[in-house]
Amino acid sequence: MQTITLQNIMIRITTLITLILVLNINGQNISLDTNFDTNGIKKISVNGEVDNLDFFDFDNNTFLIFSKIYYASSAIENLIYKLNTDGSLDNSFGTSGKLILPAYSSSFRIYKQSNNKILVAFSYVLSMGQPNNQQAILRYNPNGSLDTTFGINGELRVDIINGINSSEFGNDQLILMSDNSFLISDTQRFIKYTADGTIDNTYGTNGVINANNLGNMTNSFDGNLFFYNSLNIEKMDYDGNFINLFGTNGSYSFPTQNYYLLKTNIAKTSFMELENIPTKFYDLNSNGTLNNNFNSVGSIDLTTDNNSLEYYNNFTYENGIFYFVGYTATENPFIVCYDETGKIIKLNNLESYKESLISSGSYTSIMIKDNYLYVCGDEFNTTNNEWSFIVAKYNFSTLSTEQFEYKNKMTYQNPIGNELKINSGDKIEAIEIYNLVGKKVLFSDTNLVDTSCLEEGVYLATVKFKNNKQQTIKILKK
């Protein structure tokens, strides 16, 4: 008689998933989660002007906030705080939850290697345009101490040959690979480093590939890279070759010359104009054409809510919803939502949610975590002339939806072995498998994928159907 074990059950189990796409969300309830810090809002006094506070989702129970601070004395400070999901500081990190970085001039971005070590990447050390300038990448241990095994005493310096990859508009300073190695760039070359900050001599010529690019880099999450400036987006592979199936010979031209914020994930590539009112927002197909399923033309003028909204700072996309944040004409932070067809989703029956508990401030970043909506930004207290970091946590629930119109049943084994086979009521056009850093590792134009070459671990499989729907599922390779 065969012994039945939990592992056998897990391997043999057939998973039945019902996918339901809500075609039109009419509205959402939004309210502060009063269990988070003080009535749903965390304030950290910083005594200097805050420059675009941002999030990094660290693990299940914690997240990082980070920003540059400008002081009246012209001094600057680069700070990271680690918070628990209840709003308290994680005192095991840095000094009572706070980490002070080197006072380098540029903005910076954060990345996490699979061992929970933190890479902090500055686009330049001195003021922009100064000779002998350098990029700087530092690595910190999970507790916030400098990891001196990385680079030289914890820091890697890279000479800037010609032009920088600026992080001013939220783009990446480096692309982190699944093996914790990483790729950086200036406007003329790609450079690859191993996980510990030494040059990867197996890449190009002594770790370098010469490739002219537009400077601002971000991950395309399909194993390629986007570069952009105020005129164009270019898509290239890791060897500097254009992806000619994107746009025109690998390039998409912005509708007008402007500053843009480009955001990508596995499901979406979208961009937003900065410094214009009304603010125009665009959604792209994967081939570099406007997505005509979004507002029929691929773009929309974001609401001004009767001219009460002053500036859109940032956006993100999650589960069929675009979330936008900024500040109003009366300097209250706001949140605005649209569905993926370009229709506004009313919040508490209004076109925007304005946070009345923050009297003079702005939301600058947004994150969806554990079905809660987190936003961060800054507040200026006009009474004592004091700046604060602001983090707010919101409950976010559906008010009403139109009829569910699309249902699909899929069956597949999970965990998988040497193949992934998906049976579906709708015809499958393709299956794409990604690792957890967003690189596409396998592709099949049938319902069967040979996964024998995959290492053990967790992957994402995007299933594309012939009816133009798609769904991403998580799979475990044993």
ABEGO torsion letter per residue (X at the ends): XBBBBAAAAAAABBBBBBBBBBABBABBBBBBBAABEBGGBBBBBAGBBBBGBBBBBABAABBBBBBBBBBAAGBBBBBBBBBBAAGBBBAABEBGGBBBBBBBABBBBBBBBAAGBBBBBBABABBBGBBGBBBBBBBBBAAGBBBAABEBGGBBBBBBABEBBBAAAGBBABBBBAAGBBBBBBAABBBBBBAAGBBBAABEBGGBBBBBBAGBBBBAGAGBBBBBBAABBBBBBAAGBBBAABEBGGBBBBABBBBBBBBBBAABBBBBBBGBOBBBBBBBBAAGBBBAABGGAGBBBBBAGGGABABBABBBBBGGBBBBBBBBAAGBBBBBBBBAAGBBBBBGGBABBBBAABABBBBABBBBBGGBBBBBEBBBBAAAGBBBBBBBBBBBBBABBBBBABBBBBBBBOBBBABBBBBBABBBABBBBBBAAGBBABBBABABBBAAABBBEBBBBBBBBAAGBBBBBBBBBX
